[in-house]
Amino acid sequence: MRRDGIFIAVEVDDQSAADPELARGLTEACPVDIYAQNGGGALEIVEQNLDECVLCRLCLDASPPGAVKVIKLYDDDAVLS
């Protein structure tokens, strides 16, 4: 799954997005509420909050390597690492 804002895009692999524990961890970790859980516990990306991203890396730290990508659209699609 991928959602694009004006400045930031977030991409989460489908298997990780379906994991309720990971979804809960991302939802709790993000200080600007980019992540949420749907009624079934799967991850949702809140599009209207994407450009609030402060590049804190908390979502990257709360997920397995490669499961979440934060893409800086304003920087030739550079991936936050």
C-alpha positions as CSV (number, residue, x, y, z in Angstrom):
1,M,0.0,0.0,0.0
2,R,1.2,3.5,-0.8
3,R,-0.2,6.9,-0.2
4,D,1.2,10.2,-1.5
5,G,0.9,13.6,-0.1
6,I,2.4,16.7,-1.7
7,F,5.9,16.4,0.0
8,I,5.9,12.9,1.5
9,A,4.8,9.4,0.5
10,V,4.5,6.4,2.7
11,E,4.7,2.9,1.5
12,V,4.0,-0.2,3.6
13,D,4.3,-3.7,2.2
14,D,1.0,-5.5,2.1
15,Q,1.9,-8.3,4.5
16,S,3.0,-5.8,7.1
17,A,-0.1,-3.7,6.6
18,A,-2.3,-6.7,7.4
19,D,-0.5,-7.4,10.7
20,P,-2.6,-6.0,13.6
21,E,0.3,-5.8,16.0
22,L,2.5,-3.9,13.6
23,A,-0.4,-1.6,12.7
24,R,-0.9,-0.9,16.4
25,G,2.8,-0.2,16.9
26,L,2.9,2.2,14.0
27,T,-0.3,4.0,15.1
28,E,1.2,4.4,18.6
29,A,4.7,5.5,17.4
30,C,3.7,8.2,14.9
31,P,3.5,11.7,16.6
32,V,1.5,13.2,13.8
33,D,-1.1,10.4,13.3
34,I,-0.1,9.2,9.8
35,Y,-1.1,5.6,10.7
36,A,-4.4,4.3,11.9
37,Q,-6.1,0.9,12.3
38,N,-9.3,-0.1,10.5
39,G,-12.1,-2.1,12.2
40,G,-10.3,-5.3,11.4
41,G,-7.0,-4.2,12.9
42,A,-5.2,-3.7,9.6
43,L,-3.1,-0.6,8.9
44,E,-4.5,2.5,7.2
45,I,-2.5,5.5,6.1
46,V,-4.2,8.8,6.9
47,E,-3.6,10.7,3.7
48,Q,-4.5,14.2,5.1
49,N,-1.7,13.8,7.7
50,L,1.1,12.7,5.4
51,D,2.6,16.1,4.9
52,E,2.8,16.6,8.7
53,C,5.6,14.0,8.8
54,V,8.6,15.4,10.7
55,L,11.0,12.7,9.4
56,C,11.5,11.4,13.0
57,R,12.0,7.8,11.9
58,L,9.8,6.4,14.7
59,C,7.8,4.4,12.2
60,L,10.9,2.9,10.7
61,D,12.1,1.9,14.2
62,A,8.7,0.4,15.0
63,S,8.7,-1.9,12.0
64,P,10.8,-4.7,10.5
65,P,13.5,-3.6,8.1
66,G,12.0,-2.7,4.7
67,A,8.4,-3.0,5.8
68,V,7.9,0.8,5.8
69,K,9.3,3.4,3.4
70,V,9.1,7.2,3.9
71,I,9.7,8.8,0.5
72,K,10.7,12.5,0.2
73,L,8.8,13.5,-2.9
74,Y,10.5,16.9,-2.8
75,D,14.0,15.3,-3.0
76,D,13.8,13.2,-6.1
77,D,12.0,10.4,-4.3
78,A,14.8,9.9,-1.8
79,V,13.9,7.2,0.8
80,L,14.4,8.1,4.4
81,S,16.8,5.6,5.9
